[in-house]
């Protein structure tokens, strides 16, 4: 595998992980809350990217506006769905004939939902650590969650444990990761494996 830097829409910093074999799909990965240290180098995001590339798919990570070397100013989630849209558009240029999936972690999951709500489309979507509560542990209204998205949740997630997500969204497929909280410490590779297994099934890549 190798990694290549990307410039997305002339403003966002990105990186593309490329498998050794000809790629069979491309996955855009959105990172957690920048105001709490979230970047495209977040260890959960990195684990997902490694797993994606290991199974023969391109992994495109990016930094939201105002994060790392990305231009622009943080807007507390108001305009960040545009960053998801630009990353997806970039992915479609990189791999116009391949299936495309989007995976968002925590804040990235919420921004992915807002992008979908605004008319975004991908061939599959996975949401990791989807937060039902804000960082202040207050109830957080979420955009509409489509029935066909895949959710990976920690059993002990302080912002949205698997059991609570299943109660809130009984129609969703929720994969629970045991014995960890929102940060999946010690189980990050398991998160990557769950996400990739879903995309492999959806795209019939096995």
N, C-alpha and C positions, 0 to 999 in steps of 0.2 A: 504494500500500500504506500501511497505517497500523498502529500498535502500540498495544495497550491493556493496562494492568496487570491482573493477575489475583491473586486470593487463593484458594488451593486448600485445601480442607478446613479453612479458618480457621487455617491454620498455615504454608503454604508460599507463598513469593513466586514469582510467575510472570509471564509476558508472552505476549501473543497477537499474532502478526503476521497481518494480515488482508489478503487480496488485494483488488484493486479490483473484480474480477468476483465474482459469486456463487460461494462456495467449493464445491469438488467432493469434498473429503476433508479429514480433519484428521490431523495428525501430531504426536505427542508426542516431544519431543527431550530426552534425558537427558545431562547434562554430565559431564566428567571429574573426576578425584580432587580433592575440596575441600582436602585437606591439602597439595596441591601447586599451589594457586591455581585449581583448576577451579571455574567458575561457569557460569550460563546465558549469560553474556556472552562465554564462551570463543570465540575467532575461528573455530574449526572448527564449533562449534555455531551460531554466528551465520551462517556461510556456508550451512549446511544450511537454516536457517530462511529465509534470503533466497531460496534456490533453490525451496524448497517453496511459498512465497507467490507467487513469480514464475510458477509453473505452476498457480496457481489453487487452492491448498490452504491451509487454516489451519495455522499453525505454533505449537504451544504449548510454550514452554520453561519450566522451573521450576528453582529452587534446592533442592538436597537439604537436609534438616534441618540446622540449625546453620550454614548458608551464606547469606551476604548477609542479607536481611531475613526469612529463613525461621526459624520457631521450632524449638525442640527442640535436641537434642544429638547430635553426630556419634557413630555407633556402629560405625565401621570396617566398614560393609557388612552388619552383622547385621540392622538394621531398615530400612535405606534402600530395599529392595524395596517396602516399604509406601508410600514416597513415589512410586514409579513407579505403584503401584496407584491412589493418590489422584489423581495427575495424569491417568491414563487415565479414571478415573471422572468427573473434571471435564470432560475432553474429550467424553465421551459425553453429558454434560448440555448442553454448548455446541452440539454437532452430532449430535443423536441419530439422524438418518437418513443420515448420511454414513459412508463407509468410514473406518476408523481404522487408522493405522499407528503403530509405535513405532520410534524410531531412537535408539540409545545410542552414545556415543563413549567409548572407553577404560573408565574405571570405570563410566560410564553403560551401556556395553555389558554389563558383568558384572552390574550390578544388573538390567538388563532380562532377562538369562538367569535370574537368581534369581527374578524376578517370574514368568516363564513357568513355572519349575519348581514354584512354589507355586500354580499354577492360573490364572495370568494368560492372557488371550487378546487378540490383535489380528488384524486382517485381513491385515496384513503386518508384517514386522520386518526392520530393517536394523541391522547392527552395524558400527561404524567403529572401527578401531584396537583390535580385540579382543586383549587382552594375554595371551600365554601365560606371561609372566614377571611377577613383582612388581616394584615400584619398586626393590627391592634386587637385581634380576636373578636371583631364585630361581624355580624352577618353581612355577607357580601353578595349583592344581587349579581347573578351571572347572565350573560346573553343566553339566548335559546341554545340548547344542546341537542344537536341532531341525534336521532335514535341509532344511527349506524356508526357513530364514532366509537373508538376503543379507548378505555380508560385503564390506566395503571395507578393504583393507589396503595399507599402504605397502611398497614393495619393500625399503626399508632400515629398517623399523621395528625399533627396538632391543628391543622387548618382544614382538613377534610379527610377523615379516615375512610377506609373502604366501606365499612358498614353504613356510615352516614351517606356516602355517595349512592350506595345501592338503594337506600330508603328514598333519597331525593329523586333518583332517576332509575326506577325499577326496570325500565326497558333497555338500559345500557348493558353492554358486556364490560364488567369491571373485574380486572385481575388484581388480586390482593397480594402484596408482598409482606410476609410476616415479620414481626419483631423489629421493625424499624419505624422511624418517624418521617417527617416531610423530606428529610435530606438523604434518605436511603443509604446511610453510611454502612458499609459492609455488604450492601446488596445492589450496588450500582450496576454491576455486570448483569445481574438478574433482571434489572429493569430493561437494559438493552436487549437482552434475549427475548423478553416478553414482547417488546415493541417489534422487533425484527420478525419474530414468529408470526405475528399478526400480518405484517406486510407480505411475508412469503406466502401465507395462505391466500390473502386477497389477490395477489398478483400471480398466483400459481407458479411460483419460482422454484419449488422444491424439485 
